[in-house]
Each structure stands twice: as C-alpha cells, then as structure tokens.
Amino acid sequence: MPRFWPIIICSLLLAACDAGGPQFKSTDITGVDYGRALELTDHHGKPRRLEEFRGKAVVLFFGFTHCPDVCPTTLADMAQAMRQLGADADRVQVLFVTLDPERDTQEVLAQYVTAFDPRFLGLRGDLEATRTVAKEFKVYFEKRPGAAPGAYTVDHSAQTYVLDPQGRLRLFVRHGRIVEDLAPDLRVLLH
C-alpha cells in the first residue's frame, strides 16, 4: 500500500490547485490558440479591434439581422443578462458581428443591435474580412438561397464567446444558456 502514497499525494495536490481557479457555468476555454484578433467597423463607422475593449469583459456573438430566431433570441437574452449585472454591466461590451455584410449595412446594424440595448455594438466588414474573423473564432456560416434573390438566409453556428478584461478568450457559452450562465460568469471575470 505505501507505494500508492505518491500517486495519492499528487492527485490531492492537483485537485487542490484546480479547486482554486474560477468556477464558471459556461465552458472554460482559457488558453485556446484562436480568438485573438478582430478588425471590423462598428455601426457608427469607427474601425474596431479587440484591443480597444481592454478593461472590459467582451461578449461576442456572430449572426445576422434577418435571422428569424437564434440571433434575436440570443441578443434579447444578452440584454437580460446585462440588466442582471446592474452597475457591473458598464464594464461589459457586447459585440454582434454580422455574417451577412451584403444586407447588414452600418445603418441596419445600428437600428438592430441598439433595439436590444443601446450599449451593444454591431460590427461588420466586407465578405473577406467577415470570413477572416469567423475563421479566427471558429464560426461556421454559409449563405443559403431563398425563393427570391434577396430572400436568402445564413446558416451559422450559434455559440457566444466571452473575453476577460485583459482581452483573453475565456468562455464558450452554449446557445440557449445565456440567461442562466452569462451574468454569473461575467461577475466571476469582473471581480
């Protein structure tokens, strides 16, 4: 039995180290090798980079304004999470990246995202810039033709990412878990 003591001691030490870290409801992806850069234009026409938001937690979601369900539901849930945060919401920036730059003009994005919360920012780029950012954050999207030329839809992945105030990608929030998980996880990152 004594020969197992080193294994037991190492296991206890590892468990003790792990117990000291933050406990998130969302998936902790700290240390991944993606999600480090973003260069797009906001709905005010201002060029934006992730570095500009240092000091705030960033909530990042990819979608499009003509989305019939996932995008408006997610943004409404994010607005609810911001209300749950109270004064801490001022230390959070929600970014909505359009995957449909053809229809989602600066003006359309401005009306859309601010309808959920005036602090939200819509980001856009041309199709090449959109593909670059989507690839950087491992977001799938594909244009699907509709009945008429302008009536297409965009299939896309529906995860939300959270970056900490130091600009590190930290959390993967599953679709449908924003209301339950986002505000508590942001409180952990902000305090």
C-alpha positions in Angstrom: 0.0 0.0 0.0 2.8 2.6 0.7 3.8 2.6 -3.0 0.5 4.2 -3.8 1.1 7.2 -1.5 3.0 9.3 -4.1 0.1 8.9 -6.5 -2.5 9.8 -3.9 -0.5 12.8 -2.8 0.0 14.0 -6.4 -3.7 13.6 -7.0 -4.6 15.6 -3.9 -2.2 18.4 -4.9 -3.6 18.6 -8.4 -7.2 18.7 -7.0 -6.2 21.5 -4.6 -4.7 23.5 -7.4 -7.7 23.0 -9.6 -10.2 24.0 -6.8 -8.6 27.5 -6.5 -9.5 28.5 -10.0 -12.6 30.3 -11.1 -15.8 28.2 -11.3 -17.8 29.0 -14.5 -21.2 27.8 -15.6 -20.0 28.1 -19.3 -17.2 26.1 -20.8 -13.8 27.4 -19.8 -11.6 27.6 -22.9 -8.8 29.7 -21.3 -5.6 29.2 -23.3 -7.0 28.2 -26.7 -5.0 29.3 -29.7 -7.8 31.1 -31.5 -10.0 34.1 -31.0 -7.2 36.6 -30.6 -7.9 39.2 -33.3 -10.8 41.1 -34.7 -10.7 44.0 -37.1 -14.1 45.3 -38.3 -16.1 48.5 -38.4 -18.7 49.3 -35.8 -22.2 50.6 -36.6 -21.0 54.2 -36.1 -18.4 53.7 -38.9 -15.5 53.5 -36.5 -12.8 50.8 -37.1 -12.5 48.5 -34.1 -10.0 46.0 -32.8 -10.4 43.7 -29.8 -7.5 45.6 -28.0 -9.7 48.7 -27.7 -12.0 46.9 -25.3 -9.3 46.1 -22.7 -10.5 46.8 -19.2 -14.0 45.4 -20.1 -15.3 41.9 -20.5 -16.4 41.3 -24.1 -19.3 39.2 -25.1 -19.0 38.2 -28.8 -21.8 36.7 -30.9 -21.9 36.1 -34.7 -25.2 36.3 -36.6 -27.3 38.4 -39.0 -30.2 40.8 -38.7 -32.6 38.9 -40.9 -32.2 35.8 -38.7 -35.7 34.6 -37.7 -35.0 33.1 -34.3 -31.5 32.4 -32.9 -30.0 35.9 -33.3 -32.8 38.0 -31.8 -33.4 35.5 -29.0 -29.7 35.5 -28.1 -29.4 39.3 -28.2 -32.6 39.6 -26.0 -31.1 37.1 -23.6 -27.8 39.1 -23.5 -29.8 42.3 -22.8 -31.5 40.4 -19.9 -28.0 39.3 -18.6 -26.8 42.9 -18.7 -29.8 44.0 -16.6 -29.0 41.2 -14.1 -25.5 42.7 -13.8 -26.7 46.1 -12.7 -23.8 48.6 -12.4 -21.3 45.9 -13.5 -22.9 46.0 -17.0 -20.9 49.2 -17.6 -17.8 47.0 -17.5 -19.0 44.7 -20.3 -19.1 45.3 -24.1 -21.5 43.1 -26.2 -20.3 42.8 -29.8 -22.6 41.5 -32.5 -20.6 40.5 -35.7 -22.7 40.3 -38.8 -22.2 37.3 -41.1 -24.3 39.0 -43.7 -22.4 42.1 -44.8 -24.4 42.3 -48.0 -27.7 43.2 -46.2 -26.4 44.3 -42.8 -25.3 47.8 -43.6 -24.0 50.2 -40.9 -27.5 51.8 -40.6 -29.3 48.4 -40.4 -26.9 47.2 -37.7 -27.3 50.4 -35.7 -31.0 50.1 -35.5 -30.9 46.3 -34.9 -28.4 46.0 -32.0 -29.4 49.1 -30.2 -33.0 47.9 -30.1 -31.8 45.3 -27.6 -29.5 47.5 -25.6 -28.1 50.9 -26.5 -24.7 49.8 -25.3 -24.4 46.9 -27.8 -22.2 47.4 -30.8 -22.7 45.9 -34.3 -19.6 45.1 -36.2 -19.2 44.5 -39.9 -16.7 44.1 -42.7 -16.7 43.1 -46.3 -17.1 39.4 -47.1 -13.4 38.8 -46.9 -13.0 40.4 -43.5 -16.1 38.6 -42.3 -14.6 35.2 -43.4 -11.3 36.1 -41.7 -12.9 36.9 -38.3 -15.3 33.9 -38.5 -12.3 31.6 -39.2 -10.3 33.2 -36.3 -13.2 32.4 -33.9 -14.1 29.0 -35.5 -17.5 30.2 -36.5 -19.3 28.4 -39.4 -21.5 30.3 -41.7 -22.9 29.7 -45.2 -25.4 31.7 -47.3 -28.4 29.6 -48.4 -30.5 30.7 -51.4 -34.2 31.5 -50.8 -37.2 31.8 -53.0 -36.1 35.2 -54.3 -32.6 36.7 -54.8 -32.7 38.9 -51.7 -34.6 36.3 -49.6 -31.6 34.2 -48.7 -30.7 33.0 -45.2 -27.4 32.4 -43.5 -26.8 29.2 -41.7 -24.3 29.7 -38.8 -23.0 28.3 -35.6 -24.6 29.9 -32.5 -22.0 30.0 -29.8 -21.2 33.1 -27.8 -17.7 33.8 -26.6 -16.6 35.8 -23.6 -13.2 37.6 -23.3 -11.9 38.8 -20.0 -10.9 42.4 -19.3 -7.3 41.5 -20.2 -8.5 40.5 -23.7 -8.1 36.8 -23.3 -10.7 34.4 -24.8 -12.1 32.6 -21.7 -15.5 31.2 -22.2 -17.7 29.4 -24.7 -21.4 29.9 -23.9 -23.7 27.4 -25.5 -26.8 28.6 -27.4 -29.7 28.7 -25.1 -27.6 29.2 -21.9 -27.2 32.9 -21.9 -29.9 33.8 -19.4 -28.7 31.1 -16.9 -24.9 31.4 -17.3 -23.8 34.7 -18.7 -24.4 37.1 -15.8 -22.9 34.8 -13.1 -19.8 34.1 -15.3 -19.3 37.7 -16.1 -19.4 38.5 -12.3 -16.6 35.9 -11.8 -14.5 37.5 -14.6 -15.1 41.1 -13.3 -14.3 40.5 -9.7 
